[in-house]
Amino acid sequence: MDMITIFVIAFGLAMDAFAVSITSGTIIKYPKINNSLKINVFWIISGGHAVNGVVSGV
């Protein structure tokens, strides 16, 4: 894969994450700390998978 393809995929994933954050922000009427912690744990796990992929060279 060339670099432009990687950047386009990364940009698309960033826009997807942005859309999810906007949508969840508009759906949750009364945010509670419990909901925030669930979302943060999910993103930490997802980030861990990304870091694992980069470190392992995949």
N, CA, C and O of each residue as an XYZ file, in Angstrom:
232
protein
N       0.831     -1.174      0.000
C       0.000      0.000      0.000
C       0.881      1.244      0.000
O       1.867      1.327      0.732
N       0.512      2.189     -0.819
C       1.288      3.426     -0.816
C       0.756      4.381      0.249
O      -0.296      4.145      0.843
N       1.488      5.445      0.478
C       1.187      6.346      1.590
C      -0.145      7.074      1.417
O      -0.845      7.312      2.401
N      -0.502      7.427      0.198
C      -1.758      8.153     -0.008
C      -2.948      7.283      0.376
O      -3.930      7.785      0.923
N      -2.870      5.985      0.094
C      -3.948      5.069      0.472
C      -4.070      4.980      1.987
O      -5.178      4.974      2.524
N      -2.946      4.913      2.671
C      -2.960      4.849      4.130
C      -3.553      6.124      4.713
O      -4.338      6.057      5.659
N      -3.195      7.281      4.172
C      -3.739      8.536      4.664
C      -5.236      8.649      4.403
O      -5.966      9.163      5.250
N      -5.705      8.183      3.256
C      -7.136      8.231      2.951
C      -7.911      7.325      3.899
O      -8.976      7.707      4.386
N      -7.392      6.138      4.167
C      -8.045      5.231      5.109
C      -8.053      5.835      6.511
O      -9.067      5.773      7.206
N      -6.937      6.415      6.927
C      -6.862      7.038      8.249
C      -7.842      8.202      8.358
O      -8.490      8.372      9.390
N      -7.951      8.990      7.319
C      -8.887     10.113      7.319
C     -10.323      9.620      7.403
O     -11.136     10.191      8.129
N     -10.637      8.566      6.667
C     -11.981      7.989      6.711
C     -12.319      7.455      8.094
O     -13.437      7.640      8.573
N     -11.371      6.798      8.734
C     -11.606      6.280     10.082
C     -11.777      7.412     11.087
O     -12.585      7.313     12.010
N     -11.017      8.484     10.906
C     -11.156      9.631     11.798
C     -12.533     10.286     11.640
O     -13.147     10.690     12.628
N     -13.007     10.388     10.417
C     -14.328     10.960     10.182
C     -15.419     10.058     10.755
O     -16.428     10.554     11.256
N     -15.230      8.747     10.686
C     -16.187      7.812     11.267
C     -16.238      7.976     12.783
O     -17.322      8.006     13.366
N     -15.086      8.083     13.419
C     -15.046      8.275     14.870
C     -15.684      9.609     15.255
O     -16.360      9.701     16.280
N     -15.474     10.628     14.451
C     -16.084     11.933     14.706
C     -17.603     11.851     14.612
O     -18.311     12.423     15.440
N     -18.102     11.143     13.606
C     -19.549     10.989     13.448
C     -20.160     10.227     14.619
O     -21.243     10.572     15.092
N     -19.472      9.201     15.082
C     -19.965      8.435     16.228
C     -19.994      9.311     17.473
O     -20.954      9.248     18.241
N     -18.979     10.118     17.689
C     -18.951     10.966     18.884
C     -20.045     12.032     18.833
O     -20.663     12.329     19.855
N     -20.288     12.603     17.669
C     -21.359     13.591     17.534
C     -22.710     12.937     17.772
O     -23.555     13.495     18.472
N     -22.920     11.762     17.197
C     -24.192     11.063     17.349
C     -24.437     10.661     18.793
O     -25.538     10.856     19.308
N     -23.437     10.107     19.451
C     -23.639      9.709     20.842
C     -23.837     10.930     21.735
O     -24.555     10.861     22.733
N     -23.216     12.026     21.386
C     -23.411     13.244     22.160
C     -24.805     13.816     22.026
O     -25.318     14.425     22.964
N     -25.423     13.629     20.874
C     -26.780     14.149     20.693
C     -27.834     13.184     21.214
O     -28.927     13.613     21.584
N     -27.534     11.899     21.252
C     -28.519     10.912     21.713
C     -28.620     10.892     23.234
O     -29.721     10.800     23.777
N     -27.493     10.977     23.925
C     -27.493     10.896     25.384
C     -27.985     12.237     25.938
O     -27.279     13.244     25.875
N     -29.209     12.233     26.483
C     -29.802     13.482     26.957
C     -29.216     13.923     28.295
O     -28.919     15.103     28.484
N     -29.052     13.000     29.204
C     -28.512     13.311     30.525
C     -27.257     12.468     30.739
O     -27.344     11.347     31.241
N     -26.096     12.992     30.366
C     -24.879     12.190     30.492
C     -24.557     11.888     31.955
O     -24.627     12.756     32.825
N     -24.209     10.647     32.187
C     -23.791     10.216     33.515
C     -22.342      9.767     33.432
O     -21.835      9.468     32.351
N     -21.692      9.724     34.557
C     -20.286      9.314     34.588
C     -20.151      7.869     34.132
O     -19.137      7.504     33.535
N     -21.150      7.044     34.401
C     -21.112      5.646     34.001
C     -21.043      5.521     32.476
O     -20.266      4.720     31.957
N     -21.852      6.308     31.755
C     -21.827      6.273     30.290
C     -20.477      6.748     29.756
O     -19.940      6.178     28.806
N     -19.944      7.782     30.368
C     -18.650      8.307     29.929
C     -17.541      7.288     30.125
O     -16.663      7.144     29.274
N     -17.582      6.582     31.250
C     -16.561      5.567     31.505
C     -16.650      4.417     30.517
O     -15.626      3.895     30.076
N     -17.869      4.017     30.165
C     -18.039      2.939     29.175
C     -17.443      3.350     27.831
O     -16.744      2.564     27.192
N     -17.716      4.569     27.409
C     -17.189      5.038     26.130
C     -15.666      5.132     26.184
O     -14.990      4.762     25.224
N     -15.125      5.622     27.290
C     -13.670      5.738     27.422
C     -12.986      4.384     27.422
O     -11.930      4.223     26.812
N     -13.577      3.407     28.102
C     -12.991      2.065     28.113
C     -12.978      1.485     26.706
O     -12.002      0.852     26.304
N     -14.056      1.698     25.956
C     -14.101      1.212     24.580
C     -12.987      1.834     23.747
O     -12.316      1.129     22.993
N     -12.780      3.148     23.871
C     -11.755      3.809     23.069
C     -10.348      3.404     23.501
O      -9.440      3.336     22.672
N     -10.162      3.136     24.796
C      -8.853      2.673     25.265
C      -8.539      1.302     24.679
O      -7.412      1.039     24.257
N      -9.552      0.426     24.658
C      -9.354     -0.904     24.071
C      -9.066     -0.790     22.579
O      -8.174     -1.466     22.066
N      -9.814      0.062     21.877
C      -9.584      0.242     20.444
C      -8.202      0.821     20.173
O      -7.520      0.396     19.241
N      -7.793      1.778     20.976
C      -6.452      2.343     20.825
C      -5.369      1.328     21.098
O      -4.322      1.325     20.451
N      -5.631      0.459     22.069
C      -4.668     -0.617     22.362
C      -4.508     -1.556     21.185
O      -3.400     -2.013     20.904
N      -5.595     -1.850     20.494
C      -5.500     -2.697     19.304
C      -4.688     -2.001     18.212
O      -3.890     -2.638     17.525
N      -4.891     -0.712     18.057
C      -4.152      0.021     17.031
C      -2.664      0.052     17.349
O      -1.832     -0.159     16.466
N      -2.332      0.312     18.597
C      -0.930      0.347     18.998
C      -0.302     -1.033     18.836
O       0.842     -1.146     18.397
N      -1.035     -2.069     19.184
C      -0.542     -3.428     19.026
C      -0.246     -3.730     17.560
O       0.768     -4.357     17.254
N      -1.113     -3.294     16.654
C      -0.884     -3.500     15.234
C       0.346     -2.768     14.719
O       1.095     -3.299     13.899
N       0.550     -1.551     15.202
C       1.708     -0.771     14.770
C       3.006     -1.393     15.312
O       4.001     -1.509     14.596
N       2.973     -1.782     16.570
C       4.176     -2.340     17.189
C       4.555     -3.679     16.578
O       5.733     -3.975     16.378
N       3.522     -4.499     16.280
C       3.805     -5.817     15.724
C       4.164     -5.757     14.232
O       4.638     -6.742     13.666
N       3.936     -4.605     13.605
C       4.315     -4.446     12.206
C       3.278     -4.935     11.222
O       3.581     -5.160     10.051
N       2.046     -5.102     11.695
C       0.983     -5.589     10.810
C       0.371     -4.428     10.077
O      -0.546     -4.617      9.278
